Amino acid sequence: MKKFVIERNLPGAGNLSPEELKNISQTSCEVVSQLGQPYHWIQSFVTDDKIYCIHIAESEEVVREHAKRGNFPINTVSEVRAVIDPQTSSGT
């Protein structure tokens, strides 16, 4: 499985209410359960006008199918090639 970062342009995303975020989350989970393929929504980061999502899937096509079925905007899908953090600087 591959890890993807998905960028969704959503003006005003930072002003979404907890109820609206709950509804978005419920829709995403319902779509995941209906895909019939291995798929994991890991986490999403909501900024003022965008939502960045981390998903694990077999392919970009499956990620796009999830967005289509959920009626979620999808502006870019990028496969994660590596992950770095402060411990990376020590080379361990």
PyMOL Python script that loads the backbone (N, CA, C, O; Angstrom):
from pymol import cmd

cmd.read_pdbstr("""\
ATOM      1  N   MET A   1       0.853  -1.175   0.000  1.00  0.00           N
ATOM      2  CA  MET A   1       0.000   0.000   0.000  1.00  0.00           C
ATOM      3  C   MET A   1       0.900   1.241   0.000  1.00  0.00           C
ATOM      4  O   MET A   1       2.020   1.227   0.511  1.00  0.00           O
ATOM      5  N   LYS A   2       0.382   2.277  -0.574  1.00  0.00           N
ATOM      6  CA  LYS A   2       1.119   3.532  -0.701  1.00  0.00           C
ATOM      7  C   LYS A   2       0.452   4.605   0.150  1.00  0.00           C
ATOM      8  O   LYS A   2      -0.750   4.562   0.412  1.00  0.00           O
ATOM      9  N   LYS A   3       1.268   5.568   0.574  1.00  0.00           N
ATOM     10  CA  LYS A   3       0.739   6.686   1.358  1.00  0.00           C
ATOM     11  C   LYS A   3       0.649   7.907   0.444  1.00  0.00           C
ATOM     12  O   LYS A   3       1.564   8.183  -0.332  1.00  0.00           O
ATOM     13  N   PHE A   4      -0.467   8.635   0.546  1.00  0.00           N
ATOM     14  CA  PHE A   4      -0.700   9.799  -0.298  1.00  0.00           C
ATOM     15  C   PHE A   4      -1.043  11.023   0.549  1.00  0.00           C
ATOM     16  O   PHE A   4      -1.686  10.924   1.594  1.00  0.00           O
ATOM     17  N   VAL A   5      -0.589  12.185   0.059  1.00  0.00           N
ATOM     18  CA  VAL A   5      -1.020  13.472   0.601  1.00  0.00           C
ATOM     19  C   VAL A   5      -1.973  14.061  -0.426  1.00  0.00           C
ATOM     20  O   VAL A   5      -1.632  14.197  -1.601  1.00  0.00           O
ATOM     21  N   ILE A   6      -3.158  14.405   0.024  1.00  0.00           N
ATOM     22  CA  ILE A   6      -4.194  14.938  -0.852  1.00  0.00           C
ATOM     23  C   ILE A   6      -4.467  16.387  -0.450  1.00  0.00           C
ATOM     24  O   ILE A   6      -4.736  16.684   0.713  1.00  0.00           O
ATOM     25  N   GLU A   7      -4.392  17.264  -1.420  1.00  0.00           N
ATOM     26  CA  GLU A   7      -4.673  18.675  -1.178  1.00  0.00           C
ATOM     27  C   GLU A   7      -6.062  18.998  -1.710  1.00  0.00           C
ATOM     28  O   GLU A   7      -6.362  18.764  -2.881  1.00  0.00           O
ATOM     29  N   ARG A   8      -6.897  19.532  -0.843  1.00  0.00           N
ATOM     30  CA  ARG A   8      -8.264  19.906  -1.233  1.00  0.00           C
ATOM     31  C   ARG A   8      -8.440  21.403  -0.993  1.00  0.00           C
ATOM     32  O   ARG A   8      -8.353  21.874   0.140  1.00  0.00           O
ATOM     33  N   ASN A   9      -8.688  22.143  -2.073  1.00  0.00           N
ATOM     34  CA  ASN A   9      -8.985  23.571  -1.924  1.00  0.00           C
ATOM     35  C   ASN A   9     -10.424  23.702  -1.458  1.00  0.00           C
ATOM     36  O   ASN A   9     -11.346  23.252  -2.139  1.00  0.00           O
ATOM     37  N   LEU A  10     -10.612  24.307  -0.318  1.00  0.00           N
ATOM     38  CA  LEU A  10     -11.946  24.464   0.250  1.00  0.00           C
ATOM     39  C   LEU A  10     -12.002  25.805   0.980  1.00  0.00           C
ATOM     40  O   LEU A  10     -11.777  25.877   2.188  1.00  0.00           O
ATOM     41  N   PRO A  11     -12.311  26.884   0.217  1.00  0.00           N
ATOM     42  CA  PRO A  11     -12.342  28.212   0.845  1.00  0.00           C
ATOM     43  C   PRO A  11     -13.203  28.218   2.103  1.00  0.00           C
ATOM     44  O   PRO A  11     -14.331  27.725   2.103  1.00  0.00           O
ATOM     45  N   GLY A  12     -12.657  28.782   3.167  1.00  0.00           N
ATOM     46  CA  GLY A  12     -13.376  28.859   4.434  1.00  0.00           C
ATOM     47  C   GLY A  12     -13.304  27.592   5.263  1.00  0.00           C
ATOM     48  O   GLY A  12     -14.004  27.473   6.268  1.00  0.00           O
ATOM     49  N   ALA A  13     -12.478  26.649   4.865  1.00  0.00           N
ATOM     50  CA  ALA A  13     -12.383  25.382   5.596  1.00  0.00           C
ATOM     51  C   ALA A  13     -12.088  25.611   7.084  1.00  0.00           C
ATOM     52  O   ALA A  13     -12.595  24.890   7.943  1.00  0.00           O
ATOM     53  N   GLY A  14     -11.278  26.605   7.369  1.00  0.00           N
ATOM     54  CA  GLY A  14     -10.921  26.878   8.757  1.00  0.00           C
ATOM     55  C   GLY A  14     -12.086  27.343   9.605  1.00  0.00           C
ATOM     56  O   GLY A  14     -11.996  27.362  10.833  1.00  0.00           O
ATOM     57  N   ASN A  15     -13.186  27.720   8.956  1.00  0.00           N
ATOM     58  CA  ASN A  15     -14.374  28.175   9.692  1.00  0.00           C
ATOM     59  C   ASN A  15     -15.450  27.102   9.797  1.00  0.00           C
ATOM     60  O   ASN A  15     -16.537  27.368  10.311  1.00  0.00           O
ATOM     61  N   LEU A  16     -15.162  25.886   9.316  1.00  0.00           N
ATOM     62  CA  LEU A  16     -16.152  24.810   9.413  1.00  0.00           C
ATOM     63  C   LEU A  16     -16.437  24.513  10.880  1.00  0.00           C
ATOM     64  O   LEU A  16     -15.527  24.480  11.708  1.00  0.00           O
ATOM     65  N   SER A  17     -17.684  24.301  11.181  1.00  0.00           N
ATOM     66  CA  SER A  17     -18.086  24.023  12.566  1.00  0.00           C
ATOM     67  C   SER A  17     -17.736  22.574  12.920  1.00  0.00           C
ATOM     68  O   SER A  17     -17.518  21.747  12.035  1.00  0.00           O
ATOM     69  N   PRO A  18     -17.685  22.280  14.208  1.00  0.00           N
ATOM     70  CA  PRO A  18     -17.448  20.886  14.613  1.00  0.00           C
ATOM     71  C   PRO A  18     -18.471  19.932  14.000  1.00  0.00           C
ATOM     72  O   PRO A  18     -18.124  18.804  13.649  1.00  0.00           O
ATOM     73  N   GLU A  19     -19.723  20.364  13.864  1.00  0.00           N
ATOM     74  CA  GLU A  19     -20.764  19.519  13.265  1.00  0.00           C
ATOM     75  C   GLU A  19     -20.473  19.275  11.786  1.00  0.00           C
ATOM     76  O   GLU A  19     -20.646  18.161  11.292  1.00  0.00           O
ATOM     77  N   GLU A  20     -20.033  20.314  11.083  1.00  0.00           N
ATOM     78  CA  GLU A  20     -19.702  20.160   9.661  1.00  0.00           C
ATOM     79  C   GLU A  20     -18.508  19.226   9.495  1.00  0.00           C
ATOM     80  O   GLU A  20     -18.495  18.383   8.598  1.00  0.00           O
ATOM     81  N   LEU A  21     -17.511  19.375  10.355  1.00  0.00           N
ATOM     82  CA  LEU A  21     -16.340  18.485  10.292  1.00  0.00           C
ATOM     83  C   LEU A  21     -16.752  17.041  10.602  1.00  0.00           C
ATOM     84  O   LEU A  21     -16.241  16.096  10.001  1.00  0.00           O
ATOM     85  N   LYS A  22     -17.667  16.890  11.533  1.00  0.00           N
ATOM     86  CA  LYS A  22     -18.171  15.555  11.861  1.00  0.00           C
ATOM     87  C   LYS A  22     -18.870  14.939  10.650  1.00  0.00           C
ATOM     88  O   LYS A  22     -18.677  13.762  10.347  1.00  0.00           O
ATOM     89  N   ASN A  23     -19.682  15.742   9.960  1.00  0.00           N
ATOM     90  CA  ASN A  23     -20.392  15.242   8.780  1.00  0.00           C
ATOM     91  C   ASN A  23     -19.413  14.839   7.672  1.00  0.00           C
ATOM     92  O   ASN A  23     -19.597  13.811   7.021  1.00  0.00           O
ATOM     93  N   ILE A  24     -18.394  15.636   7.465  1.00  0.00           N
ATOM     94  CA  ILE A  24     -17.372  15.316   6.455  1.00  0.00           C
ATOM     95  C   ILE A  24     -16.683  14.005   6.835  1.00  0.00           C
ATOM     96  O   ILE A  24     -16.468  13.137   5.988  1.00  0.00           O
ATOM     97  N   SER A  25     -16.345  13.876   8.104  1.00  0.00           N
ATOM     98  CA  SER A  25     -15.675  12.670   8.582  1.00  0.00           C
ATOM     99  C   SER A  25     -16.567  11.444   8.405  1.00  0.00           C
ATOM    100  O   SER A  25     -16.100  10.390   7.974  1.00  0.00           O
ATOM    101  N   GLN A  26     -17.838  11.583   8.733  1.00  0.00           N
ATOM    102  CA  GLN A  26     -18.761  10.456   8.580  1.00  0.00           C
ATOM    103  C   GLN A  26     -18.889  10.046   7.115  1.00  0.00           C
ATOM    104  O   GLN A  26     -18.907   8.857   6.797  1.00  0.00           O
ATOM    105  N   THR A  27     -18.977  11.035   6.227  1.00  0.00           N
ATOM    106  CA  THR A  27     -19.073  10.726   4.792  1.00  0.00           C
ATOM    107  C   THR A  27     -17.826   9.990   4.330  1.00  0.00           C
ATOM    108  O   THR A  27     -17.915   8.994   3.612  1.00  0.00           O
ATOM    109  N   SER A  28     -16.661  10.483   4.743  1.00  0.00           N
ATOM    110  CA  SER A  28     -15.415   9.833   4.336  1.00  0.00           C
ATOM    111  C   SER A  28     -15.370   8.384   4.821  1.00  0.00           C
ATOM    112  O   SER A  28     -15.007   7.483   4.066  1.00  0.00           O
ATOM    113  N   CYS A  29     -15.738   8.167   6.073  1.00  0.00           N
ATOM    114  CA  CYS A  29     -15.708   6.803   6.619  1.00  0.00           C
ATOM    115  C   CYS A  29     -16.703   5.889   5.903  1.00  0.00           C
ATOM    116  O   CYS A  29     -16.409   4.719   5.659  1.00  0.00           O
ATOM    117  N   GLU A  30     -17.868   6.419   5.570  1.00  0.00           N
ATOM    118  CA  GLU A  30     -18.855   5.621   4.838  1.00  0.00           C
ATOM    119  C   GLU A  30     -18.327   5.226   3.465  1.00  0.00           C
ATOM    120  O   GLU A  30     -18.487   4.085   3.032  1.00  0.00           O
ATOM    121  N   VAL A  31     -17.699   6.175   2.786  1.00  0.00           N
ATOM    122  CA  VAL A  31     -17.140   5.879   1.456  1.00  0.00           C
ATOM    123  C   VAL A  31     -16.029   4.837   1.574  1.00  0.00           C
ATOM    124  O   VAL A  31     -15.951   3.911   0.767  1.00  0.00           O
ATOM    125  N   VAL A  32     -15.175   4.995   2.579  1.00  0.00           N
ATOM    126  CA  VAL A  32     -14.097   4.007   2.772  1.00  0.00           C
ATOM    127  C   VAL A  32     -14.684   2.608   2.927  1.00  0.00           C
ATOM    128  O   VAL A  32     -14.175   1.649   2.346  1.00  0.00           O
ATOM    129  N   SER A  33     -15.756   2.491   3.710  1.00  0.00           N
ATOM    130  CA  SER A  33     -16.338   1.165   3.955  1.00  0.00           C
ATOM    131  C   SER A  33     -17.022   0.591   2.720  1.00  0.00           C
ATOM    132  O   SER A  33     -17.226  -0.619   2.623  1.00  0.00           O
ATOM    133  N   GLN A  34     -17.376   1.463   1.773  1.00  0.00           N
ATOM    134  CA  GLN A  34     -18.066   1.011   0.560  1.00  0.00           C
ATOM    135  C   GLN A  34     -17.125   0.789  -0.618  1.00  0.00           C
ATOM    136  O   GLN A  34     -17.547   0.263  -1.648  1.00  0.00           O
ATOM    137  N   LEU A  35     -15.868   1.175  -0.487  1.00  0.00           N
ATOM    138  CA  LEU A  35     -14.936   1.058  -1.616  1.00  0.00           C
ATOM    139  C   LEU A  35     -14.681  -0.394  -2.008  1.00  0.00           C
ATOM    140  O   LEU A  35     -14.460  -0.697  -3.180  1.00  0.00           O
ATOM    141  N   GLY A  36     -14.714  -1.287  -1.024  1.00  0.00           N
ATOM    142  CA  GLY A  36     -14.457  -2.687  -1.324  1.00  0.00           C
ATOM    143  C   GLY A  36     -12.994  -2.970  -1.621  1.00  0.00           C
ATOM    144  O   GLY A  36     -12.661  -3.988  -2.228  1.00  0.00           O
ATOM    145  N   GLN A  37     -12.130  -2.075  -1.196  1.00  0.00           N
ATOM    146  CA  GLN A  37     -10.688  -2.235  -1.392  1.00  0.00           C
ATOM    147  C   GLN A  37      -9.984  -1.794  -0.114  1.00  0.00           C
ATOM    148  O   GLN A  37     -10.529  -1.019   0.671  1.00  0.00           O
ATOM    149  N   PRO A  38      -8.775  -2.290   0.083  1.00  0.00           N
ATOM    150  CA  PRO A  38      -8.029  -1.801   1.245  1.00  0.00           C
ATOM    151  C   PRO A  38      -7.834  -0.287   1.145  1.00  0.00           C
ATOM    152  O   PRO A  38      -7.354   0.216   0.130  1.00  0.00           O
ATOM    153  N   TYR A  39      -8.200   0.420   2.181  1.00  0.00           N
ATOM    154  CA  TYR A  39      -8.110   1.878   2.152  1.00  0.00           C
ATOM    155  C   TYR A  39      -8.115   2.382   3.581  1.00  0.00           C
ATOM    156  O   TYR A  39      -8.926   1.945   4.397  1.00  0.00           O
ATOM    157  N   HIS A  40      -7.217   3.295   3.885  1.00  0.00           N
ATOM    158  CA  HIS A  40      -7.135   3.848   5.232  1.00  0.00           C
ATOM    159  C   HIS A  40      -7.020   5.363   5.159  1.00  0.00           C
ATOM    160  O   HIS A  40      -6.106   5.907   4.540  1.00  0.00           O
ATOM    161  N   TRP A  41      -7.961   6.024   5.800  1.00  0.00           N
ATOM    162  CA  TRP A  41      -7.861   7.475   5.975  1.00  0.00           C
ATOM    163  C   TRP A  41      -7.141   7.658   7.307  1.00  0.00           C
ATOM    164  O   TRP A  41      -7.661   7.274   8.354  1.00  0.00           O
ATOM    165  N   ILE A  42      -5.963   8.237   7.269  1.00  0.00           N
ATOM    166  CA  ILE A  42      -5.137   8.368   8.474  1.00  0.00           C
ATOM    167  C   ILE A  42      -5.482   9.632   9.262  1.00  0.00           C
ATOM    168  O   ILE A  42      -5.763   9.572  10.459  1.00  0.00           O
ATOM    169  N   GLN A  43      -5.457  10.781   8.570  1.00  0.00           N
ATOM    170  CA  GLN A  43      -5.626  12.047   9.286  1.00  0.00           C
ATOM    171  C   GLN A  43      -5.791  13.164   8.264  1.00  0.00           C
ATOM    172  O   GLN A  43      -5.337  13.044   7.126  1.00  0.00           O
ATOM    173  N   SER A  44      -6.430  14.235   8.666  1.00  0.00           N
ATOM    174  CA  SER A  44      -6.540  15.412   7.805  1.00  0.00           C
ATOM    175  C   SER A  44      -6.208  16.651   8.616  1.00  0.00           C
ATOM    176  O   SER A  44      -6.484  16.727   9.814  1.00  0.00           O
ATOM    177  N   PHE A  45      -5.608  17.619   7.938  1.00  0.00           N
ATOM    178  CA  PHE A  45      -5.207  18.878   8.559  1.00  0.00           C
ATOM    179  C   PHE A  45      -6.009  19.992   7.892  1.00  0.00           C
ATOM    180  O   PHE A  45      -5.919  20.193   6.680  1.00  0.00           O
ATOM    181  N   VAL A  46      -6.790  20.709   8.690  1.00  0.00           N
ATOM    182  CA  VAL A  46      -7.652  21.763   8.167  1.00  0.00           C
ATOM    183  C   VAL A  46      -6.948  23.101   8.364  1.00  0.00           C
ATOM    184  O   VAL A  46      -6.583  23.455   9.485  1.00  0.00           O
ATOM    185  N   THR A  47      -6.756  23.848   7.266  1.00  0.00           N
ATOM    186  CA  THR A  47      -6.182  25.184   7.338  1.00  0.00           C
ATOM    187  C   THR A  47      -7.268  26.179   6.928  1.00  0.00           C
ATOM    188  O   THR A  47      -8.424  25.792   6.758  1.00  0.00           O
ATOM    189  N   ASP A  48      -6.917  27.435   6.770  1.00  0.00           N
ATOM    190  CA  ASP A  48      -7.930  28.449   6.448  1.00  0.00           C
ATOM    191  C   ASP A  48      -8.746  28.090   5.206  1.00  0.00           C
ATOM    192  O   ASP A  48      -9.976  28.146   5.231  1.00  0.00           O
ATOM    193  N   ASP A  49      -8.063  27.723   4.127  1.00  0.00           N
ATOM    194  CA  ASP A  49      -8.759  27.502   2.856  1.00  0.00           C
ATOM    195  C   ASP A  49      -8.451  26.157   2.199  1.00  0.00           C
ATOM    196  O   ASP A  49      -8.779  25.954   1.030  1.00  0.00           O
ATOM    197  N   LYS A  50      -7.829  25.246   2.930  1.00  0.00           N
ATOM    198  CA  LYS A  50      -7.498  23.945   2.359  1.00  0.00           C
ATOM    199  C   LYS A  50      -7.591  22.861   3.424  1.00  0.00           C
ATOM    200  O   LYS A  50      -7.527  23.127   4.624  1.00  0.00           O
ATOM    201  N   ILE A  51      -7.744  21.641   2.945  1.00  0.00           N
ATOM    202  CA  ILE A  51      -7.647  20.475   3.815  1.00  0.00           C
ATOM    203  C   ILE A  51      -6.602  19.559   3.188  1.00  0.00           C
ATOM    204  O   ILE A  51      -6.689  19.223   2.007  1.00  0.00           O
ATOM    205  N   TYR A  52      -5.621  19.162   3.980  1.00  0.00           N
ATOM    206  CA  TYR A  52      -4.583  18.227   3.542  1.00  0.00           C
ATOM    207  C   TYR A  52      -4.858  16.898   4.234  1.00  0.00           C
ATOM    208  O   TYR A  52      -4.932  16.823   5.460  1.00  0.00           O
ATOM    209  N   CYS A  53      -5.006  15.857   3.429  1.00  0.00           N
ATOM    210  CA  CYS A  53      -5.383  14.547   3.967  1.00  0.00           C
ATOM    211  C   CYS A  53      -4.265  13.532   3.723  1.00  0.00           C
ATOM    212  O   CYS A  53      -3.573  13.575   2.706  1.00  0.00           O
ATOM    213  N   ILE A  54      -4.113  12.636   4.663  1.00  0.00           N
ATOM    214  CA  ILE A  54      -3.173  11.524   4.526  1.00  0.00           C
ATOM    215  C   ILE A  54      -4.004  10.246   4.403  1.00  0.00           C
ATOM    216  O   ILE A  54      -4.754   9.882   5.308  1.00  0.00           O
ATOM    217  N   HIS A  55      -3.852   9.587   3.279  1.00  0.00           N
ATOM    218  CA  HIS A  55      -4.578   8.341   3.035  1.00  0.00           C
ATOM    219  C   HIS A  55      -3.592   7.264   2.594  1.00  0.00           C
ATOM    220  O   HIS A  55      -2.547   7.558   2.013  1.00  0.00           O
ATOM    221  N   ILE A  56      -3.937   6.034   2.877  1.00  0.00           N
ATOM    222  CA  ILE A  56      -3.147   4.887   2.409  1.00  0.00           C
ATOM    223  C   ILE A  56      -4.048   4.062   1.506  1.00  0.00           C
ATOM    224  O   ILE A  56      -5.157   3.683   1.881  1.00  0.00           O
ATOM    225  N   ALA A  57      -3.543   3.793   0.299  1.00  0.00           N
ATOM    226  CA  ALA A  57      -4.342   3.072  -0.698  1.00  0.00           C
ATOM    227  C   ALA A  57      -3.407   2.351  -1.656  1.00  0.00           C
ATOM    228  O   ALA A  57      -2.194   2.560  -1.647  1.00  0.00           O
ATOM    229  N   GLU A  58      -3.996   1.503  -2.475  1.00  0.00           N
ATOM    230  CA  GLU A  58      -3.212   0.783  -3.478  1.00  0.00           C
ATOM    231  C   GLU A  58      -2.718   1.706  -4.584  1.00  0.00           C
ATOM    232  O   GLU A  58      -1.632   1.505  -5.129  1.00  0.00           O
ATOM    233  N   SER A  59      -3.519   2.721  -4.915  1.00  0.00           N
ATOM    234  CA  SER A  59      -3.145   3.572  -6.050  1.00  0.00           C
ATOM    235  C   SER A  59      -3.810   4.937  -5.959  1.00  0.00           C
ATOM    236  O   SER A  59      -4.743   5.144  -5.184  1.00  0.00           O
ATOM    237  N   GLU A  60      -3.314   5.853  -6.760  1.00  0.00           N
ATOM    238  CA  GLU A  60      -3.913   7.181  -6.847  1.00  0.00           C
ATOM    239  C   GLU A  60      -5.344   7.085  -7.374  1.00  0.00           C
ATOM    240  O   GLU A  60      -6.202   7.879  -6.989  1.00  0.00           O
ATOM    241  N   GLU A  61      -5.603   6.121  -8.249  1.00  0.00           N
ATOM    242  CA  GLU A  61      -6.946   5.969  -8.800  1.00  0.00           C
ATOM    243  C   GLU A  61      -7.963   5.676  -7.701  1.00  0.00           C
ATOM    244  O   GLU A  61      -9.089   6.173  -7.744  1.00  0.00           O
ATOM    245  N   VAL A  62      -7.572   4.880  -6.732  1.00  0.00           N
ATOM    246  CA  VAL A  62      -8.485   4.565  -5.627  1.00  0.00           C
ATOM    247  C   VAL A  62      -8.722   5.809  -4.767  1.00  0.00           C
ATOM    248  O   VAL A  62      -9.833   6.036  -4.289  1.00  0.00           O
ATOM    249  N   VAL A  63      -7.687   6.602  -4.575  1.00  0.00           N
ATOM    250  CA  VAL A  63      -7.832   7.856  -3.822  1.00  0.00           C
ATOM    251  C   VAL A  63      -8.828   8.770  -4.540  1.00  0.00           C
ATOM    252  O   VAL A  63      -9.689   9.385  -3.911  1.00  0.00           O
ATOM    253  N   ARG A  64      -8.696   8.848  -5.853  1.00  0.00           N
ATOM    254  CA  ARG A  64      -9.611   9.706  -6.634  1.00  0.00           C
ATOM    255  C   ARG A  64     -11.046   9.152  -6.606  1.00  0.00           C
ATOM    256  O   ARG A  64     -12.005   9.924  -6.612  1.00  0.00           O
ATOM    257  N   GLU A  65     -11.192   7.852  -6.576  1.00  0.00           N
ATOM    258  CA  GLU A  65     -12.530   7.252  -6.479  1.00  0.00           C
ATOM    259  C   GLU A  65     -13.173   7.595  -5.142  1.00  0.00           C
ATOM    260  O   GLU A  65     -14.367   7.889  -5.085  1.00  0.00           O
ATOM    261  N   HIS A  66     -12.387   7.560  -4.065  1.00  0.00           N
ATOM    262  CA  HIS A  66     -12.894   7.950  -2.748  1.00  0.00           C
ATOM    263  C   HIS A  66     -13.404   9.389  -2.795  1.00  0.00           C
ATOM    264  O   HIS A  66     -14.486   9.678  -2.284  1.00  0.00           O
ATOM    265  N   ALA A  67     -12.641  10.284  -3.398  1.00  0.00           N
ATOM    266  CA  ALA A  67     -13.046  11.694  -3.485  1.00  0.00           C
ATOM    267  C   ALA A  67     -14.311  11.850  -4.325  1.00  0.00           C
ATOM    268  O   ALA A  67     -15.204  12.625  -3.982  1.00  0.00           O
ATOM    269  N   LYS A  68     -14.379  11.107  -5.427  1.00  0.00           N
ATOM    270  CA  LYS A  68     -15.544  11.191  -6.311  1.00  0.00           C
ATOM    271  C   LYS A  68     -16.811  10.735  -5.591  1.00  0.00           C
ATOM    272  O   LYS A  68     -17.841  11.407  -5.635  1.00  0.00           O
ATOM    273  N   ARG A  69     -16.718   9.599  -4.938  1.00  0.00           N
ATOM    274  CA  ARG A  69     -17.900   9.064  -4.243  1.00  0.00           C
ATOM    275  C   ARG A  69     -18.324   9.938  -3.069  1.00  0.00           C
ATOM    276  O   ARG A  69     -19.513  10.032  -2.763  1.00  0.00           O
ATOM    277  N   GLY A  70     -17.364  10.574  -2.415  1.00  0.00           N
ATOM    278  CA  GLY A  70     -17.676  11.423  -1.272  1.00  0.00           C
ATOM    279  C   GLY A  70     -17.991  12.853  -1.655  1.00  0.00           C
ATOM    280  O   GLY A  70     -18.356  13.669  -0.808  1.00  0.00           O
ATOM    281  N   ASN A  71     -17.846  13.157  -2.957  1.00  0.00           N
ATOM    282  CA  ASN A  71     -18.042  14.514  -3.455  1.00  0.00           C
ATOM    283  C   ASN A  71     -17.093  15.494  -2.761  1.00  0.00           C
ATOM    284  O   ASN A  71     -17.460  16.620  -2.426  1.00  0.00           O
ATOM    285  N   PHE A  72     -15.866  15.026  -2.561  1.00  0.00           N
ATOM    286  CA  PHE A  72     -14.840  15.865  -1.956  1.00  0.00           C
ATOM    287  C   PHE A  72     -14.003  16.520  -3.058  1.00  0.00           C
ATOM    288  O   PHE A  72     -13.684  15.868  -4.053  1.00  0.00           O
ATOM    289  N   PRO A  73     -13.644  17.792  -2.898  1.00  0.00           N
ATOM    290  CA  PRO A  73     -12.733  18.383  -3.874  1.00  0.00           C
ATOM    291  C   PRO A  73     -11.374  17.693  -3.796  1.00  0.00           C
ATOM    292  O   PRO A  73     -10.951  17.235  -2.734  1.00  0.00           O
ATOM    293  N   ILE A  74     -10.713  17.631  -4.923  1.00  0.00           N
ATOM    294  CA  ILE A  74      -9.376  17.038  -4.928  1.00  0.00           C
ATOM    295  C   ILE A  74      -8.554  17.833  -5.935  1.00  0.00           C
ATOM    296  O   ILE A  74      -8.846  17.838  -7.130  1.00  0.00           O
ATOM    297  N   ASN A  75      -7.523  18.502  -5.433  1.00  0.00           N
ATOM    298  CA  ASN A  75      -6.720  19.350  -6.297  1.00  0.00           C
ATOM    299  C   ASN A  75      -5.395  18.708  -6.677  1.00  0.00           C
ATOM    300  O   ASN A  75      -4.964  18.789  -7.827  1.00  0.00           O
ATOM    301  N   THR A  76      -4.760  18.078  -5.717  1.00  0.00           N
ATOM    302  CA  THR A  76      -3.546  17.327  -6.030  1.00  0.00           C
ATOM    303  C   THR A  76      -3.505  16.059  -5.183  1.00  0.00           C
ATOM    304  O   THR A  76      -4.003  16.016  -4.059  1.00  0.00           O
ATOM    305  N   VAL A  77      -2.899  15.040  -5.758  1.00  0.00           N
ATOM    306  CA  VAL A  77      -2.624  13.801  -5.038  1.00  0.00           C
ATOM    307  C   VAL A  77      -1.149  13.520  -5.238  1.00  0.00           C
ATOM    308  O   VAL A  77      -0.692  13.399  -6.374  1.00  0.00           O
ATOM    309  N   SER A  78      -0.406  13.414  -4.169  1.00  0.00           N
ATOM    310  CA  SER A  78       1.029  13.155  -4.253  1.00  0.00           C
ATOM    311  C   SER A  78       1.377  11.941  -3.413  1.00  0.00           C
ATOM    312  O   SER A  78       0.998  11.852  -2.245  1.00  0.00           O
ATOM    313  N   GLU A  79       2.103  11.006  -4.013  1.00  0.00           N
ATOM    314  CA  GLU A  79       2.552   9.846  -3.253  1.00  0.00           C
ATOM    315  C   GLU A  79       3.720  10.240  -2.364  1.00  0.00           C
ATOM    316  O   GLU A  79       4.642  10.924  -2.809  1.00  0.00           O
ATOM    317  N   VAL A  80       3.684   9.814  -1.125  1.00  0.00           N
ATOM    318  CA  VAL A  80       4.762  10.101  -0.172  1.00  0.00           C
ATOM    319  C   VAL A  80       5.928   9.174  -0.502  1.00  0.00           C
ATOM    320  O   VAL A  80       5.759   7.955  -0.536  1.00  0.00           O
ATOM    321  N   ARG A  81       7.090   9.733  -0.742  1.00  0.00           N
ATOM    322  CA  ARG A  81       8.286   8.957  -1.079  1.00  0.00           C
ATOM    323  C   ARG A  81       9.187   8.713   0.122  1.00  0.00           C
ATOM    324  O   ARG A  81       9.933   7.734   0.156  1.00  0.00           O
ATOM    325  N   ALA A  82       9.118   9.602   1.104  1.00  0.00           N
ATOM    326  CA  ALA A  82       9.934   9.455   2.312  1.00  0.00           C
ATOM    327  C   ALA A  82       9.314  10.312   3.404  1.00  0.00           C
ATOM    328  O   ALA A  82       8.560  11.246   3.130  1.00  0.00           O
ATOM    329  N   VAL A  83       9.639   9.985   4.626  1.00  0.00           N
ATOM    330  CA  VAL A  83       9.194  10.767   5.774  1.00  0.00           C
ATOM    331  C   VAL A  83      10.430  11.149   6.573  1.00  0.00           C
ATOM    332  O   VAL A  83      11.266  10.297   6.874  1.00  0.00           O
ATOM    333  N   ILE A  84      10.546  12.409   6.912  1.00  0.00           N
ATOM    334  CA  ILE A  84      11.656  12.853   7.748  1.00  0.00           C
ATOM    335  C   ILE A  84      11.099  13.565   8.971  1.00  0.00           C
ATOM    336  O   ILE A  84       9.972  14.060   8.955  1.00  0.00           O
ATOM    337  N   ASP A  85      11.897  13.611  10.026  1.00  0.00           N
ATOM    338  CA  ASP A  85      11.529  14.320  11.244  1.00  0.00           C
ATOM    339  C   ASP A  85      12.816  14.728  11.950  1.00  0.00           C
ATOM    340  O   ASP A  85      13.895  14.484  11.410  1.00  0.00           O
ATOM    341  N   PRO A  86      12.751  15.339  13.135  1.00  0.00           N
ATOM    342  CA  PRO A  86      13.984  15.784  13.784  1.00  0.00           C
ATOM    343  C   PRO A  86      15.001  14.653  14.018  1.00  0.00           C
ATOM    344  O   PRO A  86      16.206  14.905  14.019  1.00  0.00           O
ATOM    345  N   GLN A  87      14.539  13.437  14.211  1.00  0.00           N
ATOM    346  CA  GLN A  87      15.471  12.326  14.423  1.00  0.00           C
ATOM    347  C   GLN A  87      16.252  11.989  13.157  1.00  0.00           C
ATOM    348  O   GLN A  87      17.319  11.379  13.233  1.00  0.00           O
ATOM    349  N   THR A  88      15.733  12.377  11.999  1.00  0.00           N
ATOM    350  CA  THR A  88      16.429  12.121  10.739  1.00  0.00           C
ATOM    351  C   THR A  88      17.788  12.819  10.732  1.00  0.00           C
ATOM    352  O   THR A  88      18.732  12.327  10.114  1.00  0.00           O
ATOM    353  N   SER A  89      17.894  13.962  11.415  1.00  0.00           N
ATOM    354  CA  SER A  89      19.154  14.717  11.423  1.00  0.00           C
ATOM    355  C   SER A  89      20.286  13.959  12.102  1.00  0.00           C
ATOM    356  O   SER A  89      21.458  14.211  11.822  1.00  0.00           O
ATOM    357  N   SER A  90      19.944  13.032  12.990  1.00  0.00           N
ATOM    358  CA  SER A  90      20.988  12.273  13.679  1.00  0.00           C
ATOM    359  C   SER A  90      21.432  11.059  12.874  1.00  0.00           C
ATOM    360  O   SER A  90      22.420  10.411  13.218  1.00  0.00           O
ATOM    361  N   GLY A  91      20.712  10.752  11.814  1.00  0.00           N
ATOM    362  CA  GLY A  91      21.085   9.623  10.962  1.00  0.00           C
ATOM    363  C   GLY A  91      20.750   8.275  11.553  1.00  0.00           C
ATOM    364  O   GLY A  91      21.225   7.250  11.064  1.00  0.00           O
ATOM    365  N   THR A  92      19.924   8.255  12.617  1.00  0.00           N
ATOM    366  CA  THR A  92      19.569   6.951  13.220  1.00  0.00           C
ATOM    367  C   THR A  92      18.246   6.458  12.737  1.00  0.00           C
ATOM    368  O   THR A  92      17.802   5.384  13.143  1.00  0.00           O
TER     369      THR A  92
END
""", "prot")
cmd.dss("prot")
cmd.show_as("cartoon", "prot")
cmd.util.cbc("prot")
cmd.orient("prot")
